[in-house]
Amino acid sequence: MDLHLTDKVALVTGASRGIGRATARLLNEEGCRLAIVGRRKDLLEETADELAKSTGRRPLTLADDITDRDGPRRINAGVLETFGRLDILINNAGGSRPIKSGFGTPEEWEEGMRLNFDAGRNLAHTVLKSMQAQKFGRIINLTGTEEPLGFNAAIPPNGAVTIWSKLLSGLVAKDGVTVNCISPGIVHSEQIDERVFPDRKEQEDYAGKEIPVGYIGEAEDVALMAVFLCSPRARYITGEVIYVDGGAKRYPH
């Protein structure tokens, strides 16, 4: 299937590893012109080199911190200066924030909200003007579970992203801009393989008990959904939350 993504301009945050890197690679293969964002410049350049080898197109690298108040403006300016427009935003930066003790500190909760909700929202609001003007845009927000399985400062922001995305989708739909969320389950990534389940047996035991398909997914499983939602072919899908988790979500709503 031709997704009609050739020469679309895409911006991927958190692109140096995991789902962000996989999404950038697939968009690159579909013919998109890419800008990739991450805080770790060395890993970002490594990603860009890898993509350039596969297609001959090297993405624009923007080593920046999206949680910085002026970060969205800098990032948007860099994209527009290089490409003249932006068609697709993949809001992928974020991460789990387990509370270390007790109810957590105000700083822990504020940092969790700033990284997992405020940063992506501010970036989306910054890039939307040009999308509305050109009557086409795709915003894909990578979130996470909203089920309170542990005391974690990243879970409430996930719910906030879902509600904000639904509100925003209704506001910009008439301009040809869609806004959707993807909620990934457990997939092989730096965070999962190095911090959460560094032991292979632990991974297998968890998957056998908690994931109906019986295995931990790959970053590409999530990236494939993101790329489809970026396509003009996905024009009638907006305001949705799509779970890519091997059936692990416990509740039907």
N, C-alpha and C positions, 0 to 999 in steps of 0.2 A: 504493500500500500504506500502510495506517495503521500507523505504528510504535508507537502507544500511548505517546507521550512527553509528551502534554499535561499540564502542571503538575508533571512530574518536576523535581526540583531538581538542577541540574548546576553543577559547579565546573570551570572551565577555566584551567589555568595557561599562562603564556606566551601570553596571549590578545591582545596588542596588535598582533601582526603574524603574517603567514604562516599556517601550518597551524592554530595556535591561534585566530586571528581567524576563519578560514574555518569551523572547527568550531563556534565560538561562534555565528556567524551562522546556520548550518544548524540547530543546536539551538534557537535562538531562533525560527526559522521553524516548527519542529515543535511549538512551544508550551511549551517548557521555561522554567522560572524559572531565571535564570542568575546566577552569581557569576563574575567574571573577575578574574584575578590577573596582575600584571606589575610589573616594577620601574620602568618609565617611566610615571609618572602621567599625563602629557599625552597619550601615545599610548593609554593605557587609557581615558581619558575620551573621546577621539576615537572609539574603538571603540564605547563605550557609546552615544554620541550617534548613531552610524550605525545601530546595532541598534534604538534607540528610534524612529528615523524609519521603519523598515520595518515594525514591528509594533505600535508604541505601548507596548511594554514595555522599560523601561530596566534593564539588569542592575546588580546590586550590584558596585561596583568596589572592589577591595582592592589598593592599591599596597603590595606587600610583596616581600621577598626570601626565596624558599623555601629558600635555602641557609643562612639564619640559623637557629641552633639552636632558637629559640623561634617561628620563622615558622609552622610547621605548626599549632601550638596557636592562634596568633592568627587564622590564616585559618579554621580550623575553628570557632572561637568566633564569628567574624563571620558565617559562613554560618548556623550554628545560631540565633544571636540574631535574624537577619533572617527566615529561612525555617522554622526549627524542625526541619529534617531535611536530609539530603543523600542523593541517590539515585545520582548519577553523578560520578565523578572522571575528568577528562581530564588525565593527567600529560604535559604537552607541553613544559614548560620544559627547555631544554638547548641544546647547540650543539657544533659541531666544535671541536676543540682541537689543531691541528697543532703538532708539536714544532718549536720554532724552530731549535734547533741540537743536534747530537750526540744523546745519549740523553734529553735533557730534564732538568729539575731536579725534585727531590722536590716542590717547590711546584706545578709544572705538572701533575704526575700526580695530586697530591692534589686540586687544584682541579677537574680533569677528573672525578674520581670523585665529589667532593662535589656538583657540579652535575648530572651525568648519571646518578648512581645514588642516592647518599645522600638527596638532597633529595626526590625522588619517592617513595622507599621510606618515608621518615619521614612524609611527608604521608599516604600511603595507610594506614599503620599508625595514624595519628591519627584518620582519619575512619571506619575500619572498624567501630568499636564500634557506632555508630548504624546503619550498614547491616545489621550482623548482627542487631541488635535488631528492626529492621523487616522482616527476612527478604527484603530486596531490595537489590541494589547492583550497580553496574557500575564497574569500574576499567579504564581503557584507558591503557596506557603507550606513548607514542611513543618509539621507540628509533632505531636506525640500523644501518648495516652492521656485521657481525661479521667481514667478510672483510678481511684485513690488506693493504689496497691502498696504505697510506701509514703513516708513523709518526705516530700521532695519539692523544692521551691520551683521546679520547672513545670509542674503539673498545672497549677492555676493559670500561668501564662498560656498554656496550650488551649485551655477553655476560652481565654480572652481572644486569642487569635481566631478561633472558630467563629465566635460571635461577631467580631469586627469584620472578618472576611465576608460573612453573610450580609451585614449592613452595607459594606462597600460594594459588593457585587450588584446589589439592587440600584445603587446610585450611578454606576458607570456602565451598566449593561447597554443602555441606549447608544453609547459611544463605541460599541464594538469591543469593549474590554471585558474579559471574563476573569473572575477571581475564584480560585478553588484551593482547598487544603488537601494535603496528603498526610495521613497519619501512618508512619512506618511502624512495623513491629520490630522484633529483634532481628537485626541483620549483621553479618560480619562487617566489622569496622574497627578502627583504631580503639574506640571507646569500649566496644564489647569484647574484642579479642585480647586487648592488653590490660583492661581495668576490671571489667565486670566478670567475664568468664575466661581468664587466661588459661585455664586447664581444659583440654579437649573433652575429657570425661564429664566435666561440669556442664559443658555446652550440650553434650548428648543427653545427659540426664534432664536438663531443663527443657530441651526441645521435646523429649518424649512425654513429659508431664504437662507442659503448658502450651505447646503449639500443635494444633490438630494435624497439620500436614507432617509433623514428626521431624522437622529439621529447621535449622536457622537459615534465613534467606540471605541472598547476596544484595549488595548495594544496587546492582543493576536491576533487580526485581522492582525496586522503587523507582529508579531512574526511568525505566520504560514507561511507567504510568505518567510520570511528569512530562516526558517528551510528547506523549500523545495529547495530553491536555494543552500543550503549547500550540498544537496544530490548528490551522484554520478549520480543519475537519471537526474539531471539538467545539464548534461555535455555540452549540445548544446546551453545553454543560457549564453551569456557573453557580456559585453559592453552595457548592457541595463539599462534603468531607468524605474522602475515599480512603478506606483502610487497606493497606498492603501489608498483611501481618500473618499470613498462613492460617487465618481463622482464629487467631488468639483473642480477639476482642470478645469480652464475656457477655456484653449486653446488646440487645438489638437496636437501641436508639443511638 
